[in-house]
Amino acid sequence: QVQLVQSGAEVRKPEASVKVSCKASGYTFTSYYMHWVRQAPGQGLEWMGVISPTTGNTKYAQTFQGRVTMTRDTSTSTVYMELSSLRSEDTAVYYCARGGTSTWYRDFDCWGQGTLVTVSS
Amino acid sequence: EIVLTQSPGTLSLSPGERATLSCRASQSVSSSYLAWYQQKRGQAPRLLIHDASSRATGIPDRFSGSGSGTDFTLTISRLEPEDFAVYYCQQYGTSPLTFGGGTKVETK
C-alpha cells in the first residue's frame, strides 16, 4: 500500500536549520509530485512547496522563498525538506503529501505521519 | 493568492444529524480544483473529496461535495461517531495552493 514515512521529531535553536525526510513506498516514486505542508500548534494547514521527484524541479511558496530547500534521492525514494534560519514561529508539524502525476496542481491523496519541529532557545 | 473562508468555525451536532460545511473562495477556483480533508486530533489529514465533488478512494457515500466558482459545500448526510473532527477545504488550481481555516464538527 502507498505509504509515506517521515523522520522523527526535532528540536532546534533559533537561527539553526532542520532537515526532514519522507520515504515513499508502495508506488513508483518518480511518478508523483511531492508537497510539503506545515501546521503550527492549534492552527490550520499551510502549503510550503512542491518537488518533482523526476526532475528535482521545485516551486516554493513566497513565504518560504530563500529559507526552504526541497530535494530528493531517487535511489532511496526519499524527499527532503530543509528549513533554515529557524525562528519560534516555525514550531510546527511538517507533513509530506503525495500530489499529482502529470501536474502538481492536484489534491493530496496520501500524507506522511508528520514530523514535529520545535524551535526553542 | 486565493483566500478560502470556511464557515461555521464550529458545528455542534449529534450523531445521525446532517452536517453542512461551507467554503468560500476570494476568487473563482480554477476547474473546480477544490478538495476537502478530514483531520482527527494527532493525525495527518485524510483526503475526502477532490475536484469539488468526487469522493476519494474508500470514502463512504455519506460524504458528498458540491459547488463551483467561489462557493463549495461539504455535506455529511448522517454523522457517525468517527466523523467528529476538523475539516479543511483546499484549492489546488492556482499557485500558491491554499487551505481554509477549518471547521470543527463537535458532539452536541
Interface residues (C-beta under 8 A of the other chain):
Chain A: H35 G44 L45 E46 W47 K59 A61 Q62 Y95 A97 Y105 R106 D107 F108 D109 C110 W111 G112 Q113 G114
Chain B: S30 Y33 A35 Y37 A44 P45 R46 L47 H50 D51 A56 T57 Y88 Q90 Y92 G93 S95 P96 L97 T98 F99 G100 G101 G102
